[in-house]
Amino acid sequence: MEDHSTKAIAARAVDLCTVLLYEDATAESVARVLRAHGERGPLDLTGADVRAMREAAGRLVEVLAAPGPGAAAALLNGLLATAAGPPRLTSHDGTTGWHVHVDGHDDAPWGEWFQASSAMAFAVLLADHQRVPGGLCASATCRRPFLHAGGGSPRRYCTPRCATRERVAAYRSTRPA
């Protein structure tokens, strides 16, 4: 059964933002991410859907790039005001477990669904942890989004690989040629 937890929805949002903004997004590549996160049934994504989702991804990444929780909250409030409807429980006619939707209806356009569900997940994480729920990689050559939904120190890099690459570059810059 698909994981509808807040953290899972936020992780899906970050993965979709990555493919939509940092790769050559196609209906097929977006569908692969959705399938990897448990979406079932026909997806029927079109080029227009991908464009609408890319626009939403740009707005969602602004939240992750916010300088603090106040700025992120203001952005999230704006996103929720423009894409979210009243919260409702759905099981998609018994095909999934019960979960909350905040888009207009069960067959809402992909861009609306993506923005509403992702903004709601980010908002819950911000409220739970009192900080921006992720960030953009500190590597100037990367800048991909990442999720920080757990405890501990805030992350600066999207992956350990980016962090290592930056540490090695910093070390080499201090060494004589």
Secondary structure as UniProt FT lines:
FT   HELIX           6..22
FT   HELIX           27..36
FT   TURN            37..38
FT   HELIX           47..64
FT   HELIX           69..83
FT   STRAND          88..90
FT   TURN            92..95
FT   STRAND          99..101
FT   TURN            106..107
FT   HELIX           110..129
FT   STRAND          134..136
FT   TURN            140..142
FT   STRAND          145..147
FT   HELIX           160..174
//
